[in-house]
Each structure stands twice: as structure tokens, then as C-alpha cells.
Amino acid sequence: YITIETDREWVRILLKDYRLNVTDLNNFLKCPRLFYYQSLVKVPGVKSKHQALGTAVHCALRDWILLLRKEIPYSKQKFLSDFNFHLEKEFLGEKEFKEALEFGKKVLSDYFEEFKKSMRRDSLVEYDFSAHQVVIGTVPITGRFDRIDILDPKIRTIRVVDYKTGNPDSKSAELKPGGEYYRQIAFYQLLCETSPKFEYRMKTGQVNFIQISKKTGDFVNRDFEISQEEINDLKTEIKQVYGEIKSLEFLDTMEERSCGKCEFCEFFGNNN
């Protein structure tokens, strides 16, 4: 298997056209070893049941809006059928598939009933910045938004929405400043502000949970407005992380900075 002692020149080749996205940034801040194997080397792995569920849910939500944009009537039955179709394309065992299907249909049935009247046909889905050539200083960054809601077409203000399929009751740390979800929304605002091609102004970013909170019995949609000071702090963080990546400095400190909890730390810990 690949190890961190792998020829550094090969790592430099991997980094030749590298552009930082927020998932990679969060991976690096969580654990450089996780970043190395998952974000950079891209070690193939089998999706967990939760990951497969998340992929199918995101695809079904995308299809919903795409059909709305075409003014095609859309029902809950069609929504759940689309989810089933996308889940069938994931590699799950029979038991895991049934569990994911049952759970997903229950969650998405509730979600559809809650948002069927407010889902907008003018929203944009899976908006990709890969062709925008966004650069922070000398750091190329990129990203893709789950959904963009047009708040005011005249002044071109938007809300960027990111879907989350996890349990909202266990994600309070991720939603606080410094947390992964909060950083994700800030990163998206930075993309919007810095892109030479993006024609909208991001007014707010929303973390949209698909599951109902068991604590409150309600859906959790957290909206954030990121300050300019937070954007400036994020720029500094991006430049620092990118510098460590491109200089390969992180390879020298990977062992001491590893989280000890991610799948790759567990693997190497079990093989020591």
C-alpha cells in the first residue's frame, strides 16, 4: 500500500494542478493523514451506508429542482422513486440497502411534505466553480454548491444552501465558528466574492438538515451571515494550509499531528 515515505517527487506531481476545496481544507485541519490519503492520494474505499445514503439523497434533491425548472409536475412518489433509483446505484449489501432505503424514504417523505410548497423552480443546483479560476493570493480554490436560491433577481442576491444528511442534534460543534460546517459556508462566500465570473452576491449561507431534530421535532435550517473579518481570517488559514501542502511540510509532521481517530489513523495504528 501507499505510505508517507513514498517518493516526494510523485507527491509534487499530484500537487501540480491542485486546487484547494473546503472538504480538503477541513480534512487537513482535522488530520493531515486523512488529507493525504483521502484528498490527495484518493485511496479507493467502499462507501459506508451513511455515505451511500447521502449521495442518493443529494441526487434526488437535485432531480426535484431540475424537474421544477422544466415545469414538470413533481410528486412525493416521484421523489422517493428517484431516491430509490440513485440508492440502487450504490454498492451496498442487501441488509444495508434495505436499511438505507427504509430510513431514506421516511426522512425524505417528511422533508417533501415540509418543503414542497417552498422549493423554488428558479434555484440553481450543483453550481460548479471549477472553471472560474478563483485565486486567493497565489492559492487556487474551487468548490460546488448543492443549491443556490435567488433571493432578489434585481440586485442579484442569493442564499447558498448545503444539504446535510446527518443527525442535526449531534452537529452543534460543526455549526459553531471554527466548526466544519461554519467554515464551509465561509469558504462558499469567499468563492462568491472572489470569482471573476460569478454574477451574484451571497447574502447568506444555509446548512439544511434533511432529518428532523429528535429534540425539537422540527427541521433544522441554520442560516449564517459571515463577517468580513471572518473572511479575512479564512484567507489567512487557506494560505497557511496551502503553503504547508505545496512545500510538503505536512509530510514531516504528519505523525505528530494525526488525529488518531480517522479511518487511516485507525488502519496505521492497527498495523504498527
C-alpha positions as CSV (number, residue, x, y, z in Angstrom):
1,Y,0.0,0.0,0.0
2,I,1.0,3.6,-0.3
3,T,2.9,5.1,2.6
4,I,4.0,8.6,3.5
5,E,7.6,7.6,2.7
6,T,6.5,7.5,-1.0
7,D,8.8,9.4,-3.4
8,R,8.2,13.1,-2.7
9,E,8.6,13.9,-6.4
10,W,5.5,11.8,-7.1
11,V,3.6,13.8,-4.4
12,R,4.7,17.0,-6.2
13,I,3.3,15.7,-9.4
14,L,0.0,15.1,-7.6
15,L,0.0,18.7,-6.5
16,K,1.0,20.2,-9.8
17,D,-2.5,21.4,-10.7
18,Y,-4.0,21.1,-7.3
19,R,-6.8,23.4,-6.2
20,L,-8.0,23.6,-2.6
21,N,-11.7,23.0,-1.8
22,V,-13.3,23.2,1.5
23,T,-13.6,19.5,2.0
24,D,-9.8,19.2,1.6
25,L,-9.3,22.2,3.9
26,N,-11.4,20.6,6.6
27,N,-9.7,17.2,6.2
28,F,-6.3,18.8,6.5
29,L,-7.3,20.8,9.7
30,K,-8.8,17.6,11.2
31,C,-5.9,15.3,10.3
32,P,-3.1,15.7,7.8
33,R,-3.0,12.0,7.4
34,L,-6.7,12.0,6.4
35,F,-6.0,14.8,3.9
36,Y,-3.0,12.8,2.4
37,Y,-4.8,9.6,1.8
38,Q,-8.4,10.8,1.1
39,S,-8.0,14.2,-0.6
40,L,-4.6,13.9,-2.3
41,V,-3.8,10.2,-3.0
42,K,-7.5,9.4,-3.2
43,V,-7.2,5.9,-1.8
44,P,-10.2,4.0,-3.1
45,G,-12.6,2.8,-0.4
46,V,-16.1,1.3,-0.1
47,K,-18.7,3.9,0.8
48,S,-20.4,3.4,4.2
49,K,-24.2,3.0,4.4
50,H,-24.4,6.6,5.5
51,Q,-22.2,7.9,2.7
52,A,-24.3,6.0,0.1
53,L,-27.5,7.3,1.6
54,G,-26.1,10.8,1.4
55,T,-25.2,10.5,-2.2
56,A,-28.6,9.2,-3.1
57,V,-30.4,11.9,-1.1
58,H,-28.4,14.7,-2.8
59,C,-29.1,13.3,-6.2
60,A,-32.9,13.0,-5.5
61,L,-32.9,16.6,-4.2
62,R,-31.1,17.8,-7.4
63,D,-33.6,15.9,-9.6
64,W,-36.5,17.6,-7.8
65,I,-35.3,21.1,-8.6
66,L,-34.3,20.2,-12.2
67,L,-37.8,19.0,-12.9
68,L,-39.3,22.0,-11.3
69,R,-37.2,24.2,-13.6
70,K,-38.7,22.4,-16.5
71,E,-42.2,22.9,-15.0
72,I,-42.8,19.2,-14.9
73,P,-45.3,18.2,-12.1
74,Y,-43.4,16.6,-9.2
75,S,-44.9,14.3,-6.6
76,K,-43.7,12.7,-3.4
77,Q,-44.0,9.3,-5.1
78,K,-41.7,10.5,-7.9
79,F,-39.2,12.0,-5.3
80,L,-39.0,8.7,-3.4
81,S,-38.7,6.8,-6.7
82,D,-35.8,8.9,-7.7
83,F,-34.1,8.3,-4.4
84,N,-34.6,4.6,-4.7
85,F,-33.1,4.7,-8.3
86,H,-30.0,6.5,-7.1
87,L,-29.6,4.3,-4.0
88,E,-29.7,1.2,-6.2
89,K,-26.6,2.5,-8.0
90,E,-24.6,2.5,-4.7
91,F,-22.6,-0.6,-3.7
92,L,-24.5,-1.8,-0.6
93,G,-25.2,-5.3,0.7
94,E,-28.8,-6.4,0.8
95,K,-29.3,-5.7,4.5
96,E,-27.6,-2.3,4.3
97,F,-29.6,-1.4,1.2
98,K,-32.9,-2.2,2.9
99,E,-32.0,-0.2,6.0
100,A,-30.9,2.8,4.0
101,L,-34.0,2.6,1.8
102,E,-36.4,2.4,4.7
103,F,-34.6,5.2,6.6
104,G,-34.3,7.4,3.5
105,K,-37.9,7.1,2.4
106,K,-39.1,8.0,5.9
107,V,-36.8,11.0,6.1
108,L,-37.5,12.3,2.6
109,S,-41.3,11.8,3.0
110,D,-41.2,14.2,5.9
111,Y,-38.9,16.6,4.1
112,F,-41.0,16.7,0.9
113,E,-44.2,17.4,2.9
114,E,-42.4,20.3,4.7
115,F,-40.8,21.9,1.7
116,K,-42.9,21.0,-1.3
117,K,-44.5,24.5,-1.3
118,S,-41.3,26.5,-0.7
119,M,-38.9,24.7,-3.1
120,R,-38.2,27.1,-5.9
121,R,-38.0,26.4,-9.6
122,D,-35.5,29.2,-10.2
123,S,-32.9,27.7,-7.9
124,L,-29.6,26.6,-9.3
125,V,-28.3,23.2,-8.4
126,E,-24.7,21.7,-8.2
127,Y,-23.2,25.0,-9.3
128,D,-19.5,24.3,-10.0
129,F,-16.7,26.9,-9.7
130,S,-14.0,24.7,-11.3
131,A,-14.0,26.9,-14.4
132,H,-13.9,30.2,-12.5
133,Q,-10.2,30.3,-11.8
134,V,-10.6,31.6,-8.3
135,V,-7.3,32.6,-6.6
136,I,-6.7,33.8,-3.1
137,G,-3.3,35.4,-3.3
138,T,-1.5,32.6,-5.1
139,V,-3.8,29.9,-3.8
140,P,-6.2,28.4,-6.4
141,I,-9.5,27.3,-4.8
142,T,-12.7,25.7,-6.1
143,G,-16.0,24.3,-4.9
144,R,-19.5,23.2,-5.8
145,F,-22.8,24.3,-4.2
146,D,-25.7,22.0,-3.6
147,R,-28.2,24.7,-4.2
148,I,-28.4,28.5,-4.9
149,D,-31.7,30.3,-4.1
150,I,-32.2,33.6,-5.9
151,L,-33.4,36.0,-3.2
152,D,-33.7,39.1,-5.3
153,P,-33.2,38.9,-9.0
154,K,-32.9,42.6,-9.4
155,I,-29.9,43.1,-7.1
156,R,-28.8,39.5,-7.7
157,T,-28.6,38.4,-4.1
158,I,-28.6,34.7,-3.2
159,R,-28.7,32.1,-0.5
160,V,-26.3,29.2,-0.8
161,V,-27.7,26.0,0.6
162,D,-25.8,22.9,1.6
163,Y,-27.6,19.7,2.4
164,K,-26.6,17.6,5.4
165,T,-28.0,14.1,5.9
166,G,-26.7,13.5,9.5
167,N,-28.5,13.9,12.8
168,P,-28.7,17.7,13.5
169,D,-28.8,17.1,17.2
170,S,-25.2,15.9,17.2
171,K,-23.7,18.7,15.0
172,S,-23.6,21.7,17.3
173,A,-19.8,21.8,17.2
174,E,-19.7,21.8,13.4
175,L,-22.1,24.7,13.3
176,K,-20.2,27.0,15.6
177,P,-17.4,29.4,14.4
178,G,-14.4,27.3,13.7
179,G,-16.5,24.2,13.0
180,E,-16.5,22.4,9.7
181,Y,-20.0,23.4,8.6
182,Y,-19.4,27.1,9.5
183,R,-16.1,27.1,7.7
184,Q,-17.8,25.6,4.7
185,I,-20.3,28.4,4.5
186,A,-17.5,31.0,4.9
187,F,-15.5,29.3,2.1
188,Y,-18.5,29.4,-0.2
189,Q,-18.9,33.2,0.5
190,L,-15.2,33.6,-0.3
191,L,-15.7,31.8,-3.6
192,C,-18.7,34.1,-4.5
193,E,-16.8,37.3,-3.6
194,T,-13.6,36.4,-5.3
195,S,-14.7,34.7,-8.5
196,P,-14.2,36.9,-11.6
197,K,-17.2,35.1,-13.3
198,F,-19.8,34.8,-10.6
199,E,-22.6,37.4,-11.0
200,Y,-24.4,37.1,-7.7
201,R,-23.8,38.4,-4.2
202,M,-24.1,35.8,-1.5
203,K,-26.2,37.3,1.3
204,T,-26.5,34.2,3.5
205,G,-25.5,30.6,3.6
206,Q,-27.7,27.8,4.9
207,V,-26.9,24.4,6.4
208,N,-30.1,22.4,5.6
209,F,-30.6,19.2,7.5
210,I,-32.7,16.6,5.9
211,Q,-33.5,14.8,9.2
212,I,-35.9,16.2,11.7
213,S,-34.4,17.1,15.1
214,K,-35.5,14.5,17.7
215,K,-35.1,17.1,20.4
216,T,-37.4,19.7,18.9
217,G,-39.5,17.7,16.3
218,D,-38.7,20.3,13.7
219,F,-36.4,20.7,10.7
220,V,-33.1,22.5,11.4
221,N,-32.1,25.1,8.8
222,R,-29.2,27.2,10.1
223,D,-28.5,30.4,8.2
224,F,-25.2,32.2,8.6
225,E,-24.0,35.7,7.5
226,I,-20.2,35.7,7.5
227,S,-18.4,38.9,8.5
228,Q,-15.6,40.4,6.5
229,E,-13.3,39.8,9.5
230,E,-14.1,36.0,9.3
231,I,-13.4,36.0,5.6
232,N,-10.0,37.6,6.2
233,D,-9.2,35.0,8.8
234,L,-10.2,32.3,6.4
235,K,-7.9,33.7,3.7
236,T,-5.0,33.6,6.2
237,E,-5.9,30.0,7.1
238,I,-6.2,28.9,3.5
239,K,-2.8,30.5,2.6
240,Q,-1.1,28.8,5.6
241,V,-2.6,25.4,4.8
242,Y,-1.8,25.6,1.1
243,G,1.8,26.6,1.9
244,E,2.2,23.5,4.1
245,I,0.7,21.3,1.4
246,K,2.8,22.7,-1.5
247,S,6.0,22.7,0.4
248,L,5.4,19.1,1.6
249,E,5.9,20.3,5.2
250,F,2.9,18.4,6.3
251,L,4.6,15.1,5.4
252,D,7.3,15.7,8.0
253,T,4.7,16.5,10.8
254,M,2.0,14.0,9.8
255,E,2.7,11.5,12.6
256,E,2.7,14.0,15.4
257,R,-0.4,15.9,14.1
258,S,-2.5,12.9,13.2
259,C,-5.9,12.8,14.9
260,G,-5.7,9.1,15.9
261,K,-9.4,8.7,15.1
262,C,-10.0,8.7,11.3
263,E,-10.1,5.5,9.3
264,F,-6.5,6.0,8.2
265,C,-5.1,6.6,11.7
266,E,-7.0,3.5,12.8
267,F,-5.6,1.5,10.0
268,F,-2.0,2.5,10.6
269,G,-2.5,2.2,14.4
270,N,-3.7,-1.4,13.9
271,N,-0.7,-2.2,11.7
272,N,2.1,-0.8,14.0
